[in-house]
């Protein structure tokens, strides 16, 4: 990879955005590399959890603005041939794959991930640096972290599926305030609104994220966690609790027949750590995916 690094230790994969000289600004290459990492994570049984963080003083300062006024006019950029050809103005082909938002492609991969994803937000998190965090399951922040949903100040709109995720995390009113003002705010405000779980001193952030990730990796069934993650996220948009009841019922019935369920009960009764044999790559319930 050119713009990210990965490291796996004790079942935890740490994905580090690695353009520190550019405050880890988001590019098309970073988009493709992040997508590749999350696609591989789903089939890697040695990975039980993912931590996403940034190199240097920033998490991600948003889109790389080095193209100047043409930054968001992708059809007018010679360096983005993948985006050219969907048309301009009244002649845009709205059905073209070329108009799809790159940040959204990343967040959809994170949303679809079968492993828990923890954000360790070490510094500035602006624009897509803020929105890419939203489908992560738990976000921890350094005291140096700063957030900004700055899109209205750049003449664009929130992206990366944030109109779906952000109101679910902090409520519509707070989401609108942050997005309509585009102001920068500290990690303490993000915590107060429920966007981050807790705020840490800089040198305590990654150890705290690893402790949380290993709590999951060492004590839970990989299949149970994968199912739970998808059940909770996908039911967040259900229009009636009956939809959740249907999935809960199938999942409990199917998982109850597995070696993981037997091990979970027996290890508890024997007062020992569990050794769950189930693998996400091969042992998901037969009705999965149900959507």
C-alpha positions as CSV (number, residue, x, y, z in Angstrom):
1,X,0.0,0.0,0.0
2,X,1.1,3.6,-0.7
3,X,-1.2,5.5,1.7
4,X,-2.0,3.1,4.5
5,X,-0.2,0.5,6.6
6,X,-1.6,-2.6,8.2
7,X,-0.3,-4.7,11.1
8,X,-1.9,-7.7,12.8
9,X,-1.1,-8.6,16.4
10,X,-3.0,-10.9,18.7
11,X,-6.0,-11.0,16.4
12,X,-6.3,-7.2,16.0
13,X,-5.5,-5.5,12.7
14,X,-4.5,-1.9,12.9
15,X,-5.1,0.1,9.8
16,X,-3.1,3.4,9.8
17,X,-3.8,6.2,7.4
18,X,-0.2,7.0,6.3
19,X,0.3,10.4,4.7
20,X,1.5,12.2,7.7
21,X,3.2,15.0,5.6
22,X,-0.3,15.8,4.2
23,X,-2.2,15.2,7.5
24,X,-3.4,11.9,6.0
25,X,-5.6,13.8,3.5
26,X,-7.9,11.4,1.6
27,X,-7.2,10.6,-2.1
28,X,-8.5,8.1,-4.7
29,X,-5.5,5.8,-3.9
30,X,-6.4,5.9,-0.2
31,X,-10.0,5.1,-1.0
32,X,-9.0,2.0,-3.1
33,X,-6.5,0.8,-0.5
34,X,-9.0,1.1,2.4
35,X,-11.6,-0.8,0.4
36,X,-9.0,-3.5,-0.3
37,X,-8.1,-3.9,3.4
38,X,-11.8,-4.2,4.5
39,X,-12.5,-6.7,1.7
40,X,-9.6,-8.9,2.9
41,X,-10.6,-8.5,6.6
42,X,-13.9,-10.3,6.0
43,X,-12.2,-13.6,5.0
44,X,-9.2,-13.4,7.4
45,X,-10.0,-15.6,10.3
46,X,-6.9,-14.5,12.2
47,X,-8.4,-11.0,12.4
48,X,-11.0,-10.6,15.1
49,X,-11.1,-6.8,15.3
50,X,-9.9,-3.7,13.3
51,X,-8.5,-0.5,14.7
52,X,-8.4,2.5,12.3
53,X,-6.0,5.4,13.2
54,X,-3.7,8.0,11.6
55,X,0.0,8.5,11.4
56,X,1.5,11.7,12.8
57,X,-0.5,14.5,14.3
58,X,-3.7,14.1,12.3
59,X,-6.3,11.3,11.8
60,X,-7.5,12.6,8.4
61,X,-7.7,16.3,7.4
62,X,-10.4,15.5,4.8
63,X,-10.1,15.5,1.0
64,X,-6.7,16.4,-0.5
65,X,-7.3,19.9,-1.8
66,X,-4.1,20.1,-3.9
67,X,-6.2,20.3,-7.1
68,X,-7.4,23.7,-6.0
69,X,-10.7,25.0,-7.3
70,X,-11.2,21.7,-9.3
71,X,-10.9,19.5,-6.2
72,X,-14.5,18.4,-6.2
73,X,-15.2,18.9,-9.9
74,X,-14.0,15.4,-10.7
75,X,-15.1,15.4,-14.3
76,X,-12.8,18.4,-14.9
77,X,-9.7,16.8,-13.4
78,X,-7.1,15.1,-15.6
79,X,-5.9,13.0,-12.7
80,X,-9.2,11.3,-12.1
81,X,-10.0,9.6,-15.4
82,X,-12.2,7.1,-13.4
83,X,-14.6,10.0,-12.8
84,X,-14.7,11.5,-16.3
85,X,-17.5,10.9,-18.8
86,X,-20.7,11.1,-16.6
87,X,-21.5,14.5,-18.2
88,X,-21.9,18.0,-16.9
89,X,-24.7,20.3,-15.9
90,X,-28.1,19.3,-17.4
91,X,-26.4,16.4,-19.3
92,X,-25.2,14.5,-16.3
93,X,-26.0,10.7,-16.4
94,X,-27.3,10.2,-12.9
95,X,-27.2,6.4,-13.3
96,X,-23.5,6.4,-14.1
97,X,-21.2,4.5,-11.6
98,X,-18.7,7.4,-12.2
99,X,-20.6,9.8,-10.0
100,X,-20.5,7.6,-6.9
101,X,-18.9,9.3,-3.9
102,X,-15.5,7.8,-3.0
103,X,-16.0,8.4,0.7
104,X,-19.3,6.5,0.5
105,X,-17.6,3.5,-1.1
106,X,-15.3,3.3,1.9
107,X,-18.0,3.7,4.5
108,X,-20.2,1.1,2.8
109,X,-17.3,-1.4,3.0
110,X,-16.9,-0.6,6.7
111,X,-20.7,-1.0,7.2
112,X,-20.5,-4.4,5.5
113,X,-17.5,-5.6,7.5
114,X,-17.9,-8.8,9.5
115,X,-15.4,-7.7,12.2
116,X,-15.9,-5.0,14.8
117,X,-14.2,-1.7,13.8
118,X,-12.8,0.7,16.4
119,X,-11.7,4.2,15.5
120,X,-8.7,5.6,17.4
121,X,-8.9,9.2,16.4
122,X,-5.5,10.7,17.2
123,X,-5.9,14.2,15.8
124,X,-7.7,16.4,13.2
125,X,-10.7,14.6,11.7
126,X,-12.3,16.9,9.2
127,X,-14.6,16.3,6.2
128,X,-14.3,12.7,5.1
129,X,-11.9,12.3,8.1
130,X,-15.0,12.7,10.2
131,X,-17.6,10.9,8.1
132,X,-15.5,7.8,7.5
133,X,-15.7,7.1,11.2
134,X,-19.4,7.0,11.4
135,X,-20.0,3.3,10.5
136,X,-17.2,2.3,12.9
137,X,-18.7,0.6,15.9
138,X,-16.9,2.4,18.6
139,X,-14.8,5.6,18.4
140,X,-12.1,6.6,20.9
141,X,-10.5,10.1,20.6
142,X,-7.3,11.7,21.7
143,X,-7.5,14.9,23.7
144,X,-5.9,16.5,20.6
145,X,-8.6,15.3,18.2
146,X,-10.7,18.0,16.5
147,X,-13.8,17.3,14.4
148,X,-15.4,19.3,11.5
149,X,-18.2,18.5,9.2
150,X,-17.0,21.4,7.0
151,X,-18.9,20.7,3.8
152,X,-21.1,23.8,3.7
153,X,-18.0,25.9,4.1
154,X,-16.5,24.3,1.0
155,X,-19.7,24.7,-1.1
156,X,-20.6,21.0,-1.1
157,X,-22.6,18.7,1.1
158,X,-22.0,15.9,3.7
159,X,-20.9,12.7,2.0
160,X,-19.8,9.1,2.8
161,X,-23.4,8.1,3.8
162,X,-23.2,10.6,6.7
163,X,-26.8,11.7,6.2
164,X,-27.7,8.1,7.2
165,X,-25.2,7.5,10.0
166,X,-24.7,10.9,11.8
167,X,-28.3,11.5,12.9
168,X,-28.4,7.9,14.3
169,X,-25.4,8.6,16.4
170,X,-26.0,12.1,17.7
171,X,-29.6,13.0,16.8
172,X,-30.9,15.1,13.9
173,X,-30.6,18.5,15.7
174,X,-26.9,18.0,16.6
175,X,-26.1,16.6,13.2
176,X,-27.8,19.6,11.5
177,X,-25.9,22.1,13.8
178,X,-22.5,20.5,13.1
179,X,-23.2,20.2,9.3
180,X,-24.9,23.6,8.7
181,X,-22.2,25.6,10.7
182,X,-19.3,23.5,9.5
183,X,-17.4,24.6,12.6
184,X,-14.5,22.8,14.1
185,X,-15.1,21.4,17.6
186,X,-13.1,19.5,20.2
187,X,-13.1,15.9,21.2
188,X,-14.9,16.8,24.5
189,X,-17.9,18.0,22.5
190,X,-17.9,14.9,20.4
191,X,-18.0,12.8,23.5
192,X,-20.8,14.9,25.1
193,X,-22.9,14.3,22.0
194,X,-22.2,10.5,21.9
195,X,-20.0,10.5,18.8
196,X,-17.0,9.2,20.8
197,X,-17.0,6.8,23.7
198,X,-14.2,8.5,25.6
199,X,-11.3,10.9,25.3
200,X,-7.7,9.9,26.2
201,X,-4.3,11.4,26.6
202,X,-2.4,11.0,23.3
203,X,-0.1,8.2,24.6
204,X,-3.1,6.3,26.1
205,X,-5.3,6.2,23.0
206,X,-3.9,3.2,21.1
207,X,-3.5,1.1,24.2
208,X,-7.1,1.8,25.1
209,X,-8.2,0.8,21.6
210,X,-6.2,-2.4,21.7
211,X,-7.5,-3.3,25.1
212,X,-11.1,-2.9,23.9
213,X,-10.3,-4.8,20.7
214,X,-8.8,-7.7,22.6
215,X,-11.7,-7.8,25.1
216,X,-13.8,-8.7,22.0
217,X,-11.2,-11.0,20.4
218,X,-10.4,-13.1,23.5
219,X,-13.8,-13.6,24.9
220,X,-16.4,-13.8,22.2
221,X,-17.5,-15.9,19.3
222,X,-16.4,-14.5,15.9
223,X,-19.6,-15.7,14.3
224,X,-21.7,-14.2,17.1
225,X,-20.0,-10.8,16.8
226,X,-20.3,-10.8,13.0
227,X,-24.0,-11.5,13.2
228,X,-24.5,-9.0,16.0
229,X,-22.8,-6.2,14.1
230,X,-25.0,-6.7,11.1
231,X,-28.2,-7.2,13.0
232,X,-27.8,-4.0,15.0
233,X,-26.7,-1.8,12.1
234,X,-29.3,-3.1,9.6
235,X,-32.2,-3.0,12.1
236,X,-31.4,0.6,12.8
237,X,-33.4,1.4,9.7
238,X,-36.2,-1.1,10.2
239,X,-39.8,0.3,10.2
240,X,-41.2,-2.2,12.8
241,X,-39.8,-4.3,15.6
242,X,-41.2,-7.4,13.9
243,X,-38.4,-7.1,11.3
244,X,-35.9,-7.5,14.2
245,X,-37.9,-10.3,15.7
246,X,-37.7,-12.2,12.4
247,X,-33.9,-11.9,12.2
248,X,-33.4,-12.5,16.0
249,X,-35.5,-15.7,15.8
250,X,-33.6,-17.1,12.8
251,X,-30.2,-16.2,14.4
252,X,-30.9,-17.7,17.8
253,X,-32.3,-20.9,16.3
254,X,-29.4,-21.4,13.9
255,X,-26.6,-20.4,16.3
256,X,-28.1,-22.5,19.1
257,X,-27.2,-25.6,17.1
258,X,-23.5,-24.7,16.7
259,X,-20.3,-25.7,18.5
260,X,-19.9,-22.1,19.5
261,X,-23.1,-22.1,21.5
262,X,-22.1,-25.4,23.2
263,X,-18.7,-24.0,24.0
264,X,-20.1,-20.8,25.4
265,X,-22.3,-22.6,27.9
266,X,-19.8,-25.3,28.9
267,X,-16.9,-22.9,29.3
268,X,-19.1,-20.7,31.6
269,X,-20.2,-23.7,33.7
270,X,-16.6,-24.9,33.9
271,X,-15.4,-21.4,34.8
272,X,-12.7,-21.3,32.1
273,X,-12.0,-19.0,29.1
274,X,-14.0,-20.1,26.0
275,X,-12.3,-21.5,22.9
276,X,-14.8,-20.8,20.2
277,X,-14.2,-22.9,17.1
278,X,-16.5,-21.1,14.7
279,X,-15.0,-19.1,11.7
280,X,-16.6,-16.2,9.9
281,X,-15.2,-17.4,6.6
282,X,-17.1,-20.7,6.8
283,X,-19.5,-21.0,9.6
284,X,-22.0,-18.1,9.2
285,X,-25.7,-19.3,9.6
286,X,-27.2,-20.6,6.3
287,X,-29.6,-17.7,5.9
288,X,-26.8,-15.2,6.0
289,X,-26.8,-12.7,4.4
290,X,-30.6,-12.2,4.8
291,X,-30.8,-8.7,3.0
